[in-house]
């Protein structure tokens, strides 16, 4: 089933949680809502689930307007961060709960629950209680319970947020496998970029109640729509400068910026990612940024550098392989040069345009 949110707004007192949000989720897709705390991602999920009623706008599931329908009439499966299991019920009865509420025969309940417990790798644990399970196992029970009613749509709110790193990785893989086998339209909320990029077909980046950009993970990473997306997705280095007369200037680095031919300088920001820049002993005539080596820490698999860009004094961070650092023969206090292979430039006032320098 496809899901559509059309011009949805939601306020809590004077706080605007969602501001005219529109989103289409194709049938059978796995979509992540990604953003910082307070971006509106959980509120949007709760509005889709029917746990919150929008102040304006519509929610459409499978072509039907469900905006005013309660959750039980939307046939959606819900998985929460903190499991929300019934502590006084066994694992079996937790998974069976929705089926019993719907009055299914005992034989059908038994078969469905056993099928799901095997599917989430909890065979033989039906008689245990939630307190007797690990966090990862409890979340698997919550997932099985959500799937028991054969929902049209699966909604997950920070499903792995309460788990340790290793268990999160295992459950992310399980969710991806489940999606590929069941082709169930799924939406999950996360603030973890790695999680969203690893699991989802498409990612929705949200900020302050609005959608900043929607796209496949690789597209968002390589072509951010604005400065917020560029800064939010991954570790980035920031250079501050200006644009004028079709050129962008960041200290000693100047690149073409034909989007703004005006003579009045406008503030601009350049974003560089670790893997998109190269450290050299000399500039060799290429477009570069002169830096001073301020700190170097060998952590084993990588040497982490703190660099001070000259003359703008911006702080840059770079990781190199130990053998690459040794080959360069640099030391703290030395001057070196950063050669960008790709950087994104955004004008902070004026035209909201972007240019990317790509050097292979």
Secondary structure, 3 states (H helix, E strand, C coil): CCEEEEEEEEEECCEEEEEEEEEEECCCCEEEEEECCCCCHHHHHHHHHCCCCCCEEEEEECCEECCCCCHHHCCEEEECCCCCCCCCCEHHHHHHHHHHHCCCCHHHHHHHHHHHHHHCCCCCCCCCEHHHCCHHHHHHHHHHHHHHCCCCEEEEECCCCCCCHHHHHHHHHHHHHHHHHHCCEEEEEECCHHHHHHHCCEEEEEECCEEEEEECHHHHHHCCCCHHHHHHCCCEEEEEEEEECCEEEECCEEEECCCCCCCCCEEEEEEEEHHHEEEECCCCCCCCEEEEEEEEEECCCCEEEEEEEECCCCEEEEEECHHHHHHHCCCCCCEEEEEECCCEEEECCCCCCEEECCCC
